[in-house]
Amino acid sequence: MILSVLAASYVTALASTLIMPSKYAAAASVVLDDAPDPVSAAGGAGQSASYMQTQEDIAASQRVAQRVVSKLPANVVDPFRAKWQERTGGRGDFTAWLATILRRHVSVPLTPESNVLTIVANWPDAKSAADLANAFAQAYIDTTIELKMAPAKQYARLFDENLRALRADLAVKQKLLSDFENTHGLIVSDARMDVENARLAEISTQLVAIQAQLQDSQSRQRQVNGGDESRPEILQSALIAGLKTDLSLAQAKQKDLATQLGTNHPEYQRNQAYIDSLRERIAAEDNRVVASLGATTQVNQQRQAELMSALAAQKARVLELKHQRDEGAVLQNDVLTAQRNLDAVAQRLAQSNLQAQTPQSNIALLTPATEPLAPYSPNIVINGAIGIIVGLVCGIAMALLLERTDRRVRTDAELVQLLGLPLLGRISAAPGRRRPRRLLRRTLAAGNVLTN
């Protein structure tokens, strides 16, 4: 039984191998360059495992398959269209239906630590298998270019809209800055602020100096009003000094006249009148000095008031100018910011336009698929080995099943167990002869009758 089943399984495997249609496998390889993209500056650091897995999914995607369908010649598509009409009744999308079928015949095995993708296509015809692999490889390259260019075009449109808006915003901000400068008569970057600050510092210095002079004149005036004869203004006056000298001489002469001539002498009286006139002149000079000190104090006070007023006005001018410059600086910063934003968007727009107009990719066809010389399926060796293995398994299983269902008695112990009687003797078979089964059945029947 085992040998029979084994032979039948092997013959069946060989027959099915000869009957099964042949299948051919063709492979096309594409390489993903890890050099940086000169346009977008992407890549350049090696391709990661996730990136290669993504490229594998793209190569075997429905979008790539639909692109392949759109490029198939009419003589290849028409038979499939007839089958689609027959199976679906013309419902649905024929391109998607055929793309789904083609995807079942294409696989993209991923090689670890490699930047090469291999697209394997299997088909009953060798030339069709090679054409299908090459079509998927080219469609994959075109799809990657389209996936790169489509976002770049969208970004280009977005950047173009933003560029127009930024240009309008820059024009508005420039007009605001120009109107502000014309209104206030200043340029934000001029040196007027430095001039006004220098003028403010100069007025402050003059005010400090006049305050010191005022304090000095007031101190001198207080000394004069106190009757101090040793005040510097009087001591420094040559006229007062000369008058005092004349007074001293006249007083000395008066003493001599009083001693020699007496107080009633005309000479004494004339000298006394001269002394009185000197004293009057000294007193007049003292008053003039005091008056001059008072006038100086008033002039200093008036000058101080004028300088304080000028200082307050200059401070207000500086603060106003600073406020105007701050407002102008804000407007100028707005203009600079708008200009920087405009330049950045213009740069991104130029880069996006370049990417959108560059039909290049970092993926290139490495090895095109060629027609295979022999089919990969059916494999007579593998199918024969499978037939032998299946035949052995099935033959052994059937032999065990027959062994279990066969109730023939083969040993003395089985006979004793079956009848429940002791064994009295054994009749051996005649040499060279085989005991017929009918004799055994008769013996068993007789034993049953004796038992009953």
ROKOL-315518 format. One record per residue (C-alpha): residue number from 1; residue in three letters; x, y, z. Coordinates in steps of 0.02 Angstrom, whole numbers, plus 50000, padded with zeros to 5 digits. Layout:
N
+-----+-----+-------+-------+-------+
|   i |  aa |     X |     Y |     Z |
+-----+-----+-------+-------+-------+
| NUM | ALA |     X |     Y |     Z |
...
+-----+-----+-------+-------+-------+
// end
This chain:
452
+-----+-----+-------+-------+-------+
|   i |  aa |     X |     Y |     Z |
+-----+-----+-------+-------+-------+
|   1 | MET | 50000 | 50000 | 50000 |
|   2 | ILE | 50140 | 50121 | 50045 |
|   3 | LEU | 50230 | 50090 | 49882 |
|   4 | SER | 50071 | 50104 | 49781 |
|   5 | VAL | 50021 | 50270 | 49858 |
|   6 | LEU | 50200 | 50333 | 49840 |
|   7 | ALA | 50206 | 50289 | 49656 |
|   8 | ALA | 50034 | 50365 | 49624 |
|   9 | SER | 50082 | 50527 | 49713 |
|  10 | TYR | 50246 | 50541 | 49618 |
|  11 | VAL | 50161 | 50509 | 49450 |
|  12 | THR | 50026 | 50635 | 49492 |
|  13 | ALA | 50157 | 50766 | 49537 |
|  14 | LEU | 50250 | 50737 | 49374 |
|  15 | ALA | 50089 | 50744 | 49273 |
|  16 | SER | 50032 | 50904 | 49357 |
|  17 | THR | 50203 | 50979 | 49325 |
|  18 | LEU | 50187 | 50942 | 49141 |
|  19 | ILE | 50007 | 51006 | 49135 |
|  20 | MET | 50031 | 51166 | 49238 |
|  21 | PRO | 50065 | 51326 | 49137 |
|  22 | SER | 50240 | 51395 | 49146 |
|  23 | LYS | 50278 | 51553 | 49243 |
|  24 | TYR | 50426 | 51666 | 49208 |
|  25 | ALA | 50506 | 51789 | 49331 |
|  26 | ALA | 50601 | 51945 | 49276 |
|  27 | ALA | 50687 | 52071 | 49390 |
|  28 | ALA | 50730 | 52254 | 49364 |
|  29 | SER | 50843 | 52345 | 49488 |
|  30 | VAL | 50840 | 52530 | 49534 |
|  31 | VAL | 50969 | 52618 | 49642 |
|  32 | LEU | 50930 | 52760 | 49764 |
|  33 | ASP | 51074 | 52884 | 49764 |
|  34 | ASP | 51116 | 52949 | 49938 |
|  35 | ALA | 51209 | 53102 | 49873 |
|  36 | PRO | 51129 | 53270 | 49921 |
|  37 | ASP | 51005 | 53343 | 49800 |
|  38 | PRO | 51084 | 53501 | 49725 |
|  39 | VAL | 50912 | 53584 | 49715 |
|  40 | SER | 50828 | 53541 | 49880 |
|  41 | ALA | 50988 | 53491 | 49975 |
|  42 | ALA | 50897 | 53334 | 50034 |
|  43 | GLY | 50982 | 53169 | 50068 |
|  44 | GLY | 51169 | 53149 | 50084 |
|  45 | ALA | 51171 | 53054 | 50249 |
|  46 | GLY | 51130 | 52879 | 50186 |
|  47 | GLN | 50959 | 52803 | 50170 |
|  48 | SER | 50876 | 52741 | 50329 |
|  49 | ALA | 50780 | 52579 | 50346 |
|  50 | SER | 50615 | 52672 | 50358 |
|  51 | TYR | 50656 | 52769 | 50200 |
|  52 | MET | 50694 | 52610 | 50103 |
|  53 | GLN | 50534 | 52530 | 50169 |
|  54 | THR | 50438 | 52682 | 50109 |
|  55 | GLN | 50516 | 52668 | 49937 |
|  56 | GLU | 50471 | 52484 | 49933 |
|  57 | ASP | 50290 | 52526 | 49972 |
|  58 | ILE | 50288 | 52660 | 49837 |
|  59 | ALA | 50360 | 52541 | 49706 |
|  60 | ALA | 50223 | 52414 | 49741 |
|  61 | SER | 50084 | 52543 | 49766 |
|  62 | GLN | 49920 | 52558 | 49672 |
|  63 | ARG | 49973 | 52726 | 49601 |
|  64 | VAL | 50125 | 52651 | 49516 |
|  65 | ALA | 50020 | 52506 | 49451 |
|  66 | GLN | 49891 | 52626 | 49377 |
|  67 | ARG | 50030 | 52721 | 49291 |
|  68 | VAL | 50088 | 52556 | 49216 |
|  69 | VAL | 49912 | 52519 | 49155 |
|  70 | SER | 49900 | 52691 | 49074 |
|  71 | LYS | 50058 | 52655 | 48974 |
|  72 | LEU | 50013 | 52478 | 48918 |
|  73 | PRO | 49978 | 52457 | 48732 |
|  74 | ALA | 49799 | 52428 | 48674 |
|  75 | ASN | 49832 | 52249 | 48616 |
|  76 | VAL | 49880 | 52204 | 48796 |
|  77 | VAL | 49739 | 52298 | 48880 |
|  78 | ASP | 49595 | 52240 | 48769 |
|  79 | PRO | 49593 | 52058 | 48829 |
|  80 | PHE | 49589 | 52116 | 49009 |
|  81 | ARG | 49450 | 52239 | 48969 |
|  82 | ALA | 49346 | 52097 | 48900 |
|  83 | LYS | 49374 | 51997 | 49060 |
|  84 | TRP | 49329 | 52150 | 49164 |
|  85 | GLN | 49168 | 52171 | 49068 |
|  86 | GLU | 49129 | 51987 | 49094 |
|  87 | ARG | 49166 | 51983 | 49280 |
|  88 | THR | 49103 | 52153 | 49338 |
|  89 | GLY | 48976 | 52199 | 49205 |
|  90 | GLY | 49068 | 52362 | 49171 |
|  91 | ARG | 49051 | 52425 | 49348 |
|  92 | GLY | 49193 | 52514 | 49435 |
|  93 | ASP | 49358 | 52580 | 49370 |
|  94 | PHE | 49444 | 52469 | 49243 |
|  95 | THR | 49615 | 52548 | 49274 |
|  96 | ALA | 49606 | 52515 | 49461 |
|  97 | TRP | 49543 | 52337 | 49429 |
|  98 | LEU | 49686 | 52296 | 49311 |
|  99 | ALA | 49812 | 52383 | 49424 |
| 100 | THR | 49758 | 52271 | 49567 |
| 101 | ILE | 49786 | 52117 | 49458 |
| 102 | LEU | 49957 | 52176 | 49403 |
| 103 | ARG | 50009 | 52209 | 49583 |
| 104 | ARG | 49979 | 52025 | 49622 |
| 105 | HIS | 50111 | 51979 | 49495 |
| 106 | VAL | 50242 | 52102 | 49559 |
| 107 | SER | 50345 | 52097 | 49719 |
| 108 | VAL | 50480 | 52210 | 49787 |
| 109 | PRO | 50593 | 52114 | 49907 |
| 110 | LEU | 50694 | 52229 | 50019 |
| 111 | THR | 50879 | 52193 | 50038 |
| 112 | PRO | 50948 | 52245 | 50209 |
| 113 | GLU | 51089 | 52374 | 50211 |
| 114 | SER | 51068 | 52411 | 50026 |
| 115 | ASN | 51008 | 52560 | 49924 |
| 116 | VAL | 50952 | 52448 | 49781 |
| 117 | LEU | 50770 | 52399 | 49754 |
| 118 | THR | 50732 | 52245 | 49650 |
| 119 | ILE | 50563 | 52239 | 49563 |
| 120 | VAL | 50516 | 52059 | 49521 |
| 121 | ALA | 50373 | 52023 | 49399 |
| 122 | ASN | 50305 | 51850 | 49360 |
| 123 | TRP | 50200 | 51811 | 49206 |
| 124 | PRO | 50159 | 51660 | 49097 |
| 125 | ASP | 50257 | 51740 | 48956 |
| 126 | ALA | 50443 | 51778 | 48971 |
| 127 | LYS | 50438 | 51938 | 48867 |
| 128 | SER | 50284 | 52001 | 48960 |
| 129 | ALA | 50369 | 51969 | 49127 |
| 130 | ALA | 50520 | 52072 | 49076 |
| 131 | ASP | 50411 | 52211 | 49003 |
| 132 | LEU | 50305 | 52215 | 49161 |
| 133 | ALA | 50460 | 52229 | 49274 |
| 134 | ASN | 50534 | 52368 | 49168 |
| 135 | ALA | 50365 | 52458 | 49161 |
| 136 | PHE | 50349 | 52453 | 49351 |
| 137 | ALA | 50529 | 52515 | 49371 |
| 138 | GLN | 50501 | 52662 | 49253 |
| 139 | ALA | 50331 | 52700 | 49329 |
| 140 | TYR | 50410 | 52699 | 49502 |
| 141 | ILE | 50543 | 52825 | 49446 |
| 142 | ASP | 50411 | 52936 | 49364 |
| 143 | THR | 50302 | 52926 | 49519 |
| 144 | THR | 50444 | 52980 | 49634 |
| 145 | ILE | 50478 | 53129 | 49520 |
| 146 | GLU | 50294 | 53172 | 49521 |
| 147 | LEU | 50286 | 53155 | 49711 |
| 148 | LYS | 50432 | 53276 | 49725 |
| 149 | MET | 50369 | 53401 | 49597 |
| 150 | ALA | 50187 | 53406 | 49651 |
| 151 | PRO | 50221 | 53475 | 49827 |
| 152 | ALA | 50349 | 53595 | 49753 |
| 153 | LYS | 50216 | 53664 | 49635 |
| 154 | GLN | 50094 | 53685 | 49778 |
| 155 | TYR | 50226 | 53772 | 49882 |
| 156 | ALA | 50269 | 53883 | 49734 |
| 157 | ARG | 50088 | 53939 | 49718 |
| 158 | LEU | 50076 | 53968 | 49906 |
| 159 | PHE | 50240 | 54066 | 49910 |
| 160 | ASP | 50186 | 54168 | 49760 |
| 161 | GLU | 50025 | 54220 | 49847 |
| 162 | ASN | 50120 | 54260 | 50007 |
| 163 | LEU | 50249 | 54357 | 49906 |
| 164 | ARG | 50117 | 54471 | 49833 |
| 165 | ALA | 50042 | 54500 | 50005 |
| 166 | LEU | 50213 | 54537 | 50080 |
| 167 | ARG | 50254 | 54659 | 49941 |
| 168 | ALA | 50093 | 54754 | 49975 |
| 169 | ASP | 50130 | 54752 | 50162 |
| 170 | LEU | 50307 | 54816 | 50132 |
| 171 | ALA | 50242 | 54957 | 50023 |
| 172 | VAL | 50117 | 55009 | 50159 |
| 173 | LYS | 50252 | 55008 | 50295 |
| 174 | GLN | 50374 | 55106 | 50187 |
| 175 | LYS | 50239 | 55238 | 50155 |
| 176 | LEU | 50203 | 55251 | 50340 |
| 177 | LEU | 50387 | 55278 | 50377 |
| 178 | SER | 50405 | 55407 | 50239 |
| 179 | ASP | 50250 | 55503 | 50296 |
| 180 | PHE | 50313 | 55501 | 50476 |
| 181 | GLU | 50484 | 55570 | 50424 |
| 182 | ASN | 50403 | 55705 | 50317 |
| 183 | THR | 50282 | 55755 | 50454 |
| 184 | HIS | 50413 | 55771 | 50591 |
| 185 | GLY | 50553 | 55830 | 50479 |
| 186 | LEU | 50679 | 55701 | 50533 |
| 187 | ILE | 50769 | 55548 | 50473 |
| 188 | VAL | 50770 | 55403 | 50591 |
| 189 | SER | 50953 | 55369 | 50560 |
| 190 | ASP | 51016 | 55551 | 50568 |
| 191 | ALA | 51125 | 55631 | 50705 |
| 192 | ARG | 51000 | 55759 | 50769 |
| 193 | MET | 50978 | 55663 | 50929 |
| 194 | ASP | 51163 | 55676 | 50965 |
| 195 | VAL | 51162 | 55863 | 50933 |
| 196 | GLU | 51013 | 55892 | 51048 |
| 197 | ASN | 51093 | 55786 | 51184 |
| 198 | ALA | 51254 | 55886 | 51169 |
| 199 | ARG | 51155 | 56047 | 51182 |
| 200 | LEU | 51065 | 55983 | 51336 |
| 201 | ALA | 51232 | 55939 | 51416 |
| 202 | GLU | 51300 | 56111 | 51375 |
| 203 | ILE | 51150 | 56200 | 51453 |
| 204 | SER | 51167 | 56091 | 51607 |
| 205 | THR | 51350 | 56138 | 51622 |
| 206 | GLN | 51310 | 56324 | 51605 |
| 207 | LEU | 51173 | 56308 | 51735 |
| 208 | VAL | 51291 | 56227 | 51859 |
| 209 | ALA | 51419 | 56366 | 51829 |
| 210 | ILE | 51293 | 56508 | 51850 |
| 211 | GLN | 51225 | 56427 | 52007 |
| 212 | ALA | 51400 | 56427 | 52079 |
| 213 | GLN | 51420 | 56611 | 52031 |
| 214 | LEU | 51252 | 56652 | 52108 |
| 215 | GLN | 51299 | 56569 | 52271 |
| 216 | ASP | 51463 | 56665 | 52272 |
| 217 | SER | 51380 | 56834 | 52236 |
| 218 | GLN | 51247 | 56803 | 52367 |
| 219 | SER | 51380 | 56760 | 52495 |
| 220 | ARG | 51475 | 56920 | 52454 |
| 221 | GLN | 51316 | 57022 | 52463 |
| 222 | ARG | 51278 | 56954 | 52635 |
| 223 | GLN | 51453 | 57000 | 52690 |
| 224 | VAL | 51431 | 57178 | 52624 |
| 225 | ASN | 51263 | 57196 | 52706 |
| 226 | GLY | 51342 | 57140 | 52870 |
| 227 | GLY | 51462 | 57290 | 52868 |
| 228 | ASP | 51619 | 57188 | 52851 |
| 229 | GLU | 51756 | 57309 | 52793 |
| 230 | SER | 51875 | 57169 | 52754 |
| 231 | ARG | 51767 | 57106 | 52612 |
| 232 | PRO | 51870 | 57069 | 52456 |
| 233 | GLU | 51776 | 57187 | 52341 |
| 234 | ILE | 51822 | 57337 | 52450 |
| 235 | LEU | 51999 | 57279 | 52481 |
| 236 | GLN | 52026 | 57250 | 52297 |
| 237 | SER | 51961 | 57424 | 52247 |
| 238 | ALA | 52108 | 57539 | 52205 |
| 239 | LEU | 52001 | 57694 | 52222 |
| 240 | ILE | 51941 | 57648 | 52396 |
| 241 | ALA | 52118 | 57602 | 52443 |
| 242 | GLY | 52182 | 57773 | 52382 |
| 243 | LEU | 52042 | 57863 | 52472 |
| 244 | LYS | 52080 | 57771 | 52632 |
| 245 | THR | 52263 | 57815 | 52614 |
| 246 | ASP | 52218 | 57998 | 52590 |
| 247 | LEU | 52101 | 57984 | 52739 |
| 248 | SER | 52239 | 57912 | 52847 |
| 249 | LEU | 52357 | 58052 | 52796 |
| 250 | ALA | 52223 | 58183 | 52826 |
| 251 | GLN | 52182 | 58110 | 52996 |
| 252 | ALA | 52367 | 58112 | 53045 |
| 253 | LYS | 52380 | 58290 | 52985 |
| 254 | GLN | 52222 | 58332 | 53082 |
| 255 | LYS | 52304 | 58272 | 53241 |
| 256 | ASP | 52455 | 58380 | 53209 |
| 257 | LEU | 52347 | 58530 | 53170 |
| 258 | ALA | 52245 | 58502 | 53327 |
| 259 | THR | 52406 | 58501 | 53428 |
| 260 | GLN | 52490 | 58645 | 53342 |
| 261 | LEU | 52346 | 58763 | 53293 |
| 262 | GLY | 52196 | 58703 | 53389 |
| 263 | THR | 52028 | 58645 | 53334 |
| 264 | ASN | 51964 | 58817 | 53291 |
| 265 | HIS | 52099 | 58859 | 53169 |
| 266 | PRO | 52043 | 58879 | 52989 |
| 267 | GLU | 52173 | 58757 | 52930 |
| 268 | TYR | 52107 | 58629 | 53051 |
| 269 | GLN | 51930 | 58662 | 52990 |
| 270 | ARG | 51982 | 58642 | 52806 |
| 271 | ASN | 52070 | 58479 | 52845 |
| 272 | GLN | 51917 | 58420 | 52939 |
| 273 | ALA | 51808 | 58462 | 52791 |
| 274 | TYR | 51930 | 58365 | 52679 |
| 275 | ILE | 51921 | 58216 | 52797 |
| 276 | ASP | 51732 | 58221 | 52792 |
| 277 | SER | 51733 | 58227 | 52604 |
| 278 | LEU | 51851 | 58077 | 52597 |
| 279 | ARG | 51738 | 57979 | 52713 |
| 280 | GLU | 51588 | 58023 | 52606 |
| 281 | ARG | 51679 | 57968 | 52450 |
| 282 | ILE | 51732 | 57804 | 52535 |
| 283 | ALA | 51553 | 57777 | 52592 |
| 284 | ALA | 51491 | 57815 | 52415 |
| 285 | GLU | 51617 | 57692 | 52343 |
| 286 | ASP | 51563 | 57563 | 52472 |
| 287 | ASN | 51382 | 57588 | 52422 |
| 288 | ARG | 51429 | 57575 | 52240 |
| 289 | VAL | 51519 | 57411 | 52274 |
| 290 | VAL | 51370 | 57346 | 52371 |
| 291 | ALA | 51254 | 57400 | 52230 |
| 292 | SER | 51364 | 57315 | 52102 |
| 293 | LEU | 51361 | 57155 | 52206 |
| 294 | GLY | 51171 | 57163 | 52213 |
| 295 | ALA | 51161 | 57191 | 52026 |
| 296 | THR | 51277 | 57043 | 51996 |
| 297 | THR | 51168 | 56935 | 52107 |
| 298 | GLN | 51012 | 56989 | 52013 |
| 299 | VAL | 51098 | 56957 | 51847 |
| 300 | ASN | 51152 | 56784 | 51907 |
| 301 | GLN | 50977 | 56747 | 51970 |
| 302 | GLN | 50902 | 56802 | 51804 |
| 303 | ARG | 51032 | 56700 | 51709 |
| 304 | GLN | 50994 | 56550 | 51818 |
| 305 | ALA | 50809 | 56566 | 51783 |
| 306 | GLU | 50842 | 56581 | 51597 |
| 307 | LEU | 50956 | 56431 | 51598 |
| 308 | MET | 50832 | 56327 | 51698 |
| 309 | SER | 50695 | 56372 | 51576 |
| 310 | ALA | 50810 | 56331 | 51429 |
| 311 | LEU | 50858 | 56168 | 51513 |
| 312 | ALA | 50676 | 56119 | 51538 |
| 313 | ALA | 50637 | 56164 | 51357 |
| 314 | GLN | 50787 | 56067 | 51295 |
| 315 | LYS | 50738 | 55916 | 51400 |
| 316 | ALA | 50563 | 55923 | 51326 |
| 317 | ARG | 50640 | 55937 | 51152 |
| 318 | VAL | 50755 | 55790 | 51183 |
| 319 | LEU | 50613 | 55685 | 51253 |
| 320 | GLU | 50501 | 55731 | 51108 |
| 321 | LEU | 50639 | 55693 | 50983 |
| 322 | LYS | 50675 | 55528 | 51071 |
| 323 | HIS | 50491 | 55484 | 51065 |
| 324 | GLN | 50486 | 55526 | 50881 |
| 325 | ARG | 50642 | 55424 | 50848 |
| 326 | ASP | 50568 | 55279 | 50945 |
| 327 | GLU | 50411 | 55287 | 50839 |
| 328 | GLY | 50517 | 55303 | 50683 |
| 329 | ALA | 50626 | 55157 | 50739 |
| 330 | VAL | 50470 | 55050 | 50762 |
| 331 | LEU | 50413 | 55095 | 50587 |
| 332 | GLN | 50587 | 55064 | 50519 |
| 333 | ASN | 50595 | 54895 | 50606 |
| 334 | ASP | 50427 | 54853 | 50530 |
| 335 | VAL | 50498 | 54896 | 50360 |
| 336 | LEU | 50655 | 54792 | 50390 |
| 337 | THR | 50553 | 54646 | 50453 |
| 338 | ALA | 50438 | 54655 | 50304 |
| 339 | GLN | 50590 | 54663 | 50190 |
| 340 | ARG | 50669 | 54511 | 50273 |
| 341 | ASN | 50507 | 54414 | 50260 |
| 342 | LEU | 50492 | 54464 | 50078 |
| 343 | ASP | 50671 | 54408 | 50042 |
| 344 | ALA | 50646 | 54242 | 50132 |
| 345 | VAL | 50485 | 54203 | 50040 |
| 346 | ALA | 50563 | 54257 | 49875 |
| 347 | GLN | 50708 | 54139 | 49906 |
| 348 | ARG | 50591 | 53995 | 49949 |
| 349 | LEU | 50485 | 54036 | 49796 |
| 350 | ALA | 50637 | 54028 | 49683 |
| 351 | GLN | 50690 | 53861 | 49760 |
| 352 | SER | 50513 | 53790 | 49745 |
| 353 | ASN | 50501 | 53847 | 49563 |
| 354 | LEU | 50667 | 53764 | 49528 |
| 355 | GLN | 50610 | 53602 | 49610 |
| 356 | ALA | 50445 | 53608 | 49517 |
| 357 | GLN | 50535 | 53629 | 49351 |
| 358 | THR | 50671 | 53499 | 49381 |
| 359 | PRO | 50613 | 53328 | 49320 |
| 360 | GLN | 50756 | 53239 | 49406 |
| 361 | SER | 50762 | 53111 | 49544 |
| 362 | ASN | 50892 | 53025 | 49650 |
| 363 | ILE | 50826 | 52858 | 49586 |
| 364 | ALA | 50897 | 52780 | 49429 |
| 365 | LEU | 50872 | 52618 | 49336 |
| 366 | LEU | 51019 | 52507 | 49382 |
| 367 | THR | 50982 | 52346 | 49287 |
| 368 | PRO | 50837 | 52328 | 49165 |
| 369 | ALA | 50742 | 52165 | 49164 |
| 370 | THR | 50782 | 52040 | 49027 |
| 371 | GLU | 50681 | 51892 | 48964 |
| 372 | PRO | 50713 | 51740 | 49075 |
| 373 | LEU | 50779 | 51587 | 48985 |
| 374 | ALA | 50683 | 51461 | 49091 |
| 375 | PRO | 50523 | 51469 | 49192 |
| 376 | TYR | 50534 | 51469 | 49379 |
| 377 | SER | 50371 | 51374 | 49393 |
| 378 | PRO | 50327 | 51230 | 49385 |
| 379 | ASN | 50488 | 51155 | 49452 |
| 380 | ILE | 50494 | 50969 | 49413 |
| 381 | VAL | 50623 | 50933 | 49547 |
| 382 | ILE | 50529 | 51022 | 49685 |
| 383 | ASN | 50361 | 50952 | 49630 |
| 384 | GLY | 50435 | 50776 | 49620 |
| 385 | ALA | 50507 | 50793 | 49795 |
| 386 | ILE | 50339 | 50856 | 49857 |
| 387 | GLY | 50253 | 50707 | 49772 |
| 388 | ILE | 50371 | 50585 | 49858 |
| 389 | ILE | 50346 | 50666 | 50028 |
| 390 | VAL | 50158 | 50672 | 50009 |
| 391 | GLY | 50155 | 50492 | 49943 |
| 392 | LEU | 50255 | 50428 | 50090 |
| 393 | VAL | 50147 | 50518 | 50216 |
| 394 | CYS | 49984 | 50463 | 50135 |
| 395 | GLY | 50046 | 50284 | 50106 |
| 396 | ILE | 50101 | 50263 | 50286 |
| 397 | ALA | 49938 | 50337 | 50348 |
| 398 | MET | 49833 | 50220 | 50238 |
| 399 | ALA | 49939 | 50070 | 50289 |
| 400 | LEU | 49912 | 50109 | 50472 |
| 401 | LEU | 49726 | 50130 | 50441 |
| 402 | LEU | 49713 | 49962 | 50351 |
| 403 | GLU | 49816 | 49878 | 50487 |
| 404 | ARG | 49696 | 49944 | 50616 |
| 405 | THR | 49538 | 49890 | 50524 |
| 406 | ASP | 49604 | 49713 | 50478 |
| 407 | ARG | 49534 | 49586 | 50609 |
| 408 | ARG | 49638 | 49432 | 50556 |
| 409 | VAL | 49717 | 49328 | 50696 |
| 410 | ARG | 49903 | 49321 | 50682 |
| 411 | THR | 49964 | 49255 | 50851 |
| 412 | ASP | 49912 | 49129 | 50985 |
| 413 | ALA | 49885 | 49268 | 51111 |
| 414 | GLU | 49763 | 49357 | 50995 |
| 415 | LEU | 49664 | 49193 | 50975 |
| 416 | VAL | 49653 | 49164 | 51163 |
| 417 | GLN | 49601 | 49346 | 51189 |
| 418 | LEU | 49471 | 49336 | 51051 |
| 419 | LEU | 49387 | 49168 | 51104 |
| 420 | GLY | 49417 | 49173 | 51290 |
| 421 | LEU | 49469 | 48988 | 51290 |
| 422 | PRO | 49632 | 48905 | 51332 |
| 423 | LEU | 49744 | 48848 | 51190 |
| 424 | LEU | 49756 | 48659 | 51184 |
| 425 | GLY | 49868 | 48637 | 51035 |
| 426 | ARG | 49933 | 48706 | 50871 |
| 427 | ILE | 49929 | 48629 | 50698 |
| 428 | SER | 50074 | 48687 | 50596 |
| 429 | ALA | 50057 | 48720 | 50412 |
| 430 | ALA | 50121 | 48589 | 50293 |
| 431 | PRO | 50292 | 48630 | 50226 |
| 432 | GLY | 50284 | 48724 | 50064 |
| 433 | ARG | 50096 | 48752 | 50080 |
| 434 | ARG | 49999 | 48899 | 50144 |
| 435 | ARG | 49847 | 48871 | 50252 |
| 436 | PRO | 49694 | 48928 | 50160 |
| 437 | ARG | 49591 | 49063 | 50239 |
| 438 | ARG | 49435 | 48959 | 50220 |
| 439 | LEU | 49511 | 48826 | 50334 |
| 440 | LEU | 49549 | 48957 | 50464 |
| 441 | ARG | 49372 | 49025 | 50454 |
| 442 | ARG | 49303 | 48848 | 50473 |
| 443 | THR | 49412 | 48819 | 50625 |
| 444 | LEU | 49353 | 48979 | 50703 |
| 445 | ALA | 49172 | 48934 | 50665 |
| 446 | ALA | 49195 | 48762 | 50743 |
| 447 | GLY | 49270 | 48840 | 50896 |
| 448 | ASN | 49118 | 48955 | 50909 |
| 449 | VAL | 49000 | 48806 | 50896 |
| 450 | LEU | 49093 | 48710 | 51031 |
| 451 | THR | 49090 | 48862 | 51142 |
| 452 | ASN | 48903 | 48884 | 51122 |
+-----+-----+-------+-------+-------+
// end
